[in-house]
Amino acid sequence: MLAGIAIVAAASLSAQQALSRQDAESLEKKLATIAARGVSPRPKTAAPLRTSFTERELNSYLKFAAHDTLPVGLVDPQLTLTGHRQFTGRAIVNLDHVRTSKPRTWLDPASYLTGSLELKAAGTLATSAGRATLHFDTASIGGVPIPMSLLQELVSFYSKTPDLPGGFDLDTPFDLPAAIREVEIQRGSATIVQ
């Protein structure tokens, strides 16, 4: 039993150490290529362009390149690409920011959230013809399952921008950027189709 725990801990540590600035830079270059293709008109009859990246590149990018663009209070995001359009995600979120963002009653579950805890969620990304839909199956904070309404409030709070003042709505399909037609998720990797 103890040996099994040691192996799992070593594998986890090894996976964390595998993240690198080189992988982050690799994904940055791929993202720049995707963005450039998005502004260049292509004939409708042209064969689709495919750009693949690994889960390690994605998590390296999140750790080394995207941290400056993450909202305040959202730390150490990581994604696991499990395949068949499915993924899991985790991040440390500052729940005090969310709790104090508006007046709350004692019936509001967010009124009891304090400190920074790990948020985990598992879901599916369905894409077709330049549109996407996210569906989350499970979510938890600090290991305690939460209702999807609370996940929606957290996502809305942390995704607010000047262009999207209400934040991202999990129930609303959305347009993919940069002329992306589909996102294919395989185990450990993803492919962008333009």
C-alpha positions in Angstrom: 0.0 0.0 0.0 2.7 2.5 1.0 4.7 1.6 -2.1 1.7 2.3 -4.3 1.3 5.7 -2.7 5.0 6.5 -3.3 4.7 5.5 -6.9 1.6 7.7 -7.5 3.4 10.6 -5.7 6.5 10.1 -7.8 4.5 10.0 -11.0 2.7 13.2 -10.0 5.9 14.9 -9.2 7.5 13.7 -12.5 4.5 15.0 -14.5 4.8 18.4 -12.8 8.5 18.5 -13.6 7.8 17.6 -17.2 6.3 21.1 -17.8 8.8 23.3 -19.5 9.3 26.8 -21.0 10.2 25.1 -24.2 6.8 23.4 -24.4 5.1 26.7 -23.5 7.0 28.4 -26.3 6.1 25.7 -28.7 2.4 26.2 -28.0 2.8 30.0 -28.2 4.1 29.6 -31.8 1.3 27.3 -32.7 -1.3 29.7 -31.3 0.3 32.5 -33.3 0.0 30.4 -36.5 -3.6 29.6 -35.7 -4.4 33.3 -35.1 -2.6 34.3 -38.4 -4.6 31.7 -40.3 -7.7 33.1 -38.8 -7.3 36.5 -40.4 -6.2 35.2 -43.8 -9.2 34.3 -46.0 -9.1 30.8 -47.5 -11.1 29.3 -50.3 -14.0 27.2 -49.1 -12.7 24.3 -51.2 -9.3 24.3 -49.5 -8.3 21.3 -47.4 -8.6 21.9 -43.6 -5.5 22.9 -41.8 -4.8 21.0 -38.6 -2.6 22.1 -35.7 -2.0 19.6 -32.9 -0.6 20.1 -29.4 0.0 18.0 -26.4 -1.5 18.2 -22.9 2.1 18.9 -21.7 2.4 21.9 -24.1 -1.0 23.2 -22.9 -0.2 23.0 -19.2 3.3 24.4 -19.8 1.7 27.3 -21.6 -0.7 27.8 -18.7 2.2 27.7 -16.2 4.9 29.7 -17.9 3.2 31.9 -20.5 -0.5 32.5 -19.6 -0.1 33.2 -15.8 0.1 37.0 -16.5 -3.2 37.0 -18.3 -5.1 34.9 -15.8 -7.7 36.7 -13.6 -6.6 37.7 -10.1 -7.5 35.0 -7.7 -7.2 32.1 -10.3 -3.9 30.2 -9.8 -2.2 27.1 -11.2 -4.8 26.0 -13.8 -4.2 22.6 -15.3 -6.1 20.6 -17.9 -6.2 16.9 -18.6 -7.3 15.8 -22.1 -9.1 12.5 -21.5 -10.2 11.9 -25.1 -13.5 11.6 -26.9 -14.2 15.4 -26.5 -13.7 15.1 -22.7 -11.5 16.9 -20.4 -10.9 17.6 -16.7 -9.6 20.8 -15.2 -8.4 22.1 -11.9 -7.3 25.4 -10.5 -6.9 27.1 -7.2 -9.5 29.8 -6.9 -9.8 32.6 -4.3 -13.4 32.2 -3.1 -13.3 35.4 -1.1 -13.3 37.4 -4.3 -16.4 35.6 -5.5 -18.2 35.7 -2.1 -17.7 39.5 -1.7 -18.5 40.4 -5.3 -22.2 41.0 -4.5 -24.6 41.0 -1.5 -25.6 37.4 -0.5 -28.2 35.8 1.8 -27.6 32.9 4.1 -29.4 30.6 1.6 -26.7 31.4 -1.1 -24.1 28.6 -1.1 -21.4 31.1 -2.2 -21.9 33.0 1.1 -20.1 30.2 2.9 -17.0 30.0 0.6 -13.8 31.4 2.0 -10.1 31.2 1.3 -8.4 29.7 -1.7 -9.4 26.1 -2.5 -9.0 23.7 -5.4 -11.8 23.8 -8.0 -12.1 20.7 -10.1 -14.5 20.1 -13.0 -15.0 17.5 -15.7 -16.8 18.1 -18.9 -17.2 17.7 -22.7 -16.4 20.2 -25.5 -18.5 19.6 -28.6 -17.5 21.5 -31.7 -18.8 21.7 -35.2 -18.9 24.2 -38.1 -17.2 26.9 -36.1 -19.5 26.6 -33.0 -18.8 25.0 -29.6 -20.7 23.9 -26.6 -19.3 23.1 -23.2 -21.1 20.7 -20.9 -19.9 20.0 -17.4 -20.7 16.7 -15.7 -19.2 17.2 -12.3 -17.5 20.0 -10.2 -16.1 20.2 -6.7 -14.4 22.7 -4.4 -12.0 21.4 -1.9 -13.2 17.9 -2.8 -16.8 18.7 -2.0 -19.3 18.4 -4.9 -21.0 21.6 -5.9 -24.1 22.3 -8.0 -23.6 23.5 -11.6 -25.2 26.8 -10.6 -22.3 27.5 -8.3 -19.8 26.4 -11.0 -21.6 28.8 -13.4 -21.2 31.7 -10.9 -17.4 30.9 -10.5 -16.9 30.7 -14.3 -18.9 34.0 -14.8 -16.9 35.8 -12.2 -13.5 34.7 -13.4 -14.3 35.2 -17.1 -15.6 38.7 -17.0 -13.9 41.1 -19.5 -14.8 44.5 -20.9 -16.2 42.7 -24.0 -18.1 40.2 -21.8 -19.1 42.0 -18.6 -21.4 39.2 -17.5 -18.7 36.5 -18.0 -19.0 33.3 -19.9 -22.3 31.4 -19.8 -21.8 27.7 -19.7 -25.3 27.0 -21.2 -24.8 29.1 -24.3 -23.1 27.8 -27.5 -20.3 30.1 -28.7 -18.4 30.9 -31.9 -14.9 29.6 -32.1 -12.2 32.2 -32.8 -9.7 32.5 -35.6 -11.8 30.6 -38.2 -11.5 27.4 -36.2 -14.0 24.8 -37.4 -13.5 22.1 -34.9 -11.4 21.1 -31.8 -10.7 17.4 -31.6 -9.7 16.2 -28.1 -7.7 12.9 -28.0 -6.2 11.4 -24.9 -3.3 13.7 -24.0 -3.6 15.9 -27.0 -5.9 18.1 -29.0 -6.1 19.2 -32.7 -7.4 22.5 -34.0 -9.0 22.3 -37.4 -9.3 25.5 -39.5 
